[in-house]
């Protein structure tokens, strides 16, 4: 009995010696969850040591802007393939998804999170996923991983590591879908103003909406291409818990991207219609100015004639000369008005 106890103590001591995670808190960690074998998530305190020895899945989310996190993510602490760790610590800003030695790793885009809500700026989530652990990191606060954290805190069950990553991607789509709904509502308001001829101040709003649609399309296009490529790879050697349902995710992203493209086209058509209306207003203003100029030219000619300092001018000897000159100016304007009306310039 004593021998068994000493052996167990020796094994435990060797596990502690091999795992630095049980000796001190993990530097640069934002949050940590343990997904038990029955799918129940458990939030772990980040100010305490986190052992690897338990069953289930471990999710560690890091702030890669913290230099201490970069120092901790070494081969001694994280046993993943070299290329996976290199991409996790790199600064590549294009979306990708790879597999190697029962490990899935890559970079996906997400929207940056402000204090109150999602913004329209793009951020990137880097991750390395094995059967027992999902390590993710970001340089700025992101919406999708924060929504996934809240879902886990609310008791959302996770079946596997692949299911956890799929949940993150689903929240990426949900966040962009929310932005798309706001854009659609804003387009409805702009369209109503354009059709009601009160669209003088809508060019800036339409430009902002088109820029938002273009940003969302770039992100969704890259993300769905990544999952389409992943779907067509030969993943038979990959463990079942790591096999993403890439086809389902790609289908969801395709539908959302199609909606974004339609809104972008709609905003472009609205902008063209707005430009036509503004051009029509400008043409009407020019037409009014042209008519006013034409009406004022004859009186200007009359005043110019009576202003010449020469002999023989009419009405110079009459006491009512000013009245006759004024009458000539009025009659000349009326003559110009009837002539323009006759030829169709004035309707």
ZIJOFEN-V434489 format. One record per residue. N is the residue number from 0. RES is the residue in one letter. NEAR is the number of other C-alpha atoms within 8 Angstrom. Layout:
n = (N N)
res = (RES RES)
near = (NEAR NEAR)
This chain:
n = (0 1 2 3 4 5 6 7 8 9 10 11 12 13 14 15 16 17 18 19 20 21 22 23 24 25 26 27 28 29 30 31 32 33 34 35 36 37 38 39 40 41 42 43 44 45 46 47 48 49 50 51 52 53 54 55 56 57 58 59 60 61 62 63 64 65 66 67 68 69 70 71 72 73 74 75 76 77 78 79 80 81 82 83 84 85 86 87 88 89 90 91 92 93 94 95 96 97 98 99 100 101 102 103 104 105 106 107 108 109 110 111 112 113 114 115 116 117 118 119 120 121 122 123 124 125 126 127 128 129 130 131 132 133 134 135 136 137 138 139 140 141 142 143 144 145 146 147 148 149 150 151 152 153 154 155 156 157 158 159 160 161 162 163 164 165 166 167 168 169 170 171 172 173 174 175 176 177 178 179 180 181 182 183 184 185 186 187 188 189 190 191 192 193 194 195 196 197 198 199 200 201 202 203 204 205 206 207 208 209 210 211 212 213 214 215 216 217 218 219 220 221 222 223 224 225 226 227 228 229 230 231 232 233 234 235 236 237 238 239 240 241 242 243 244 245 246 247 248 249 250 251 252 253 254 255 256 257 258 259 260 261 262 263 264 265 266 267 268 269 270 271 272 273 274 275 276 277 278 279 280 281 282 283 284 285 286 287 288 289 290 291 292 293 294 295 296 297 298 299 300 301 302 303 304 305 306 307 308 309 310 311 312 313 314 315 316 317 318 319 320 321 322 323 324 325 326 327 328 329 330 331 332 333 334 335 336 337 338 339 340 341 342 343 344 345 346)
res = (X X X X X X X X X X X X X X X X X X X X X X X X X X X X X X X X X X X X X X X X X X X X X X X X X X X X X X X X X X X X X X X X X X X X X X X X X X X X X X X X X X X X X X X X X X X X X X X X X X X X X X X X X X X X X X X X X X X X X X X X X X X X X X X X X X X X X X X X X X X X X X X X X X X X X X X X X X X X X X X X X X X X X X X X X X X X X X X X X X X X X X X X X X X X X X X X X X X X X X X X X X X X X X X X X X X X X X X X X X X X X X X X X X X X X X X X X X X X X X X X X X X X X X X X X X X X X X X X X X X X X X X X X X X X X X X X X X X X X X X X X X X X X X X X X X X X X X X X X X X X X X X X X X X X X X X X X X X X X X X X X X X X X X X X X X X X X X X X X X X X X X X X X X X)
near = (4 5 6 7 8 8 8 8 8 8 8 8 8 8 8 10 7 6 11 9 12 11 8 8 11 13 7 11 12 9 11 13 11 12 14 11 9 6 10 11 14 10 9 9 7 12 6 8 11 10 8 8 4 5 6 9 14 12 12 13 11 13 13 12 8 8 8 8 15 10 7 9 9 8 7 5 10 7 6 10 9 6 6 11 11 8 12 12 8 6 5 5 6 6 11 8 11 8 8 7 5 10 13 12 13 14 13 11 11 13 16 14 11 8 4 5 6 10 8 9 6 9 12 12 12 13 12 15 13 12 12 9 11 13 11 13 12 14 9 8 8 14 14 14 9 8 10 11 8 8 9 11 10 6 8 9 8 11 9 11 16 10 11 10 8 11 9 12 10 10 13 12 11 8 12 10 9 8 9 10 8 8 12 9 8 9 11 8 8 12 9 8 10 13 7 7 7 7 11 6 6 10 10 7 9 13 8 8 12 11 8 10 14 9 9 11 11 8 11 12 9 9 12 12 9 11 13 11 8 10 9 6 6 5 6 5 5 8 9 5 9 15 9 7 8 10 9 7 13 12 8 9 12 10 8 11 12 8 8 12 10 8 11 11 8 8 12 9 8 11 10 8 9 12 8 8 9 9 8 8 8 8 8 8 8 8 8 8 8 8 9 8 8 9 12 9 9 12 13 9 8 11 10 8 7 8 6 6 4 5 4 4 7 5 8 6 6 6 5 7 10 7 7 9 11 8 8 10 13 9 8 10 13 9 8 11 10 8 8 10 10 7 6 7 7 7 4)
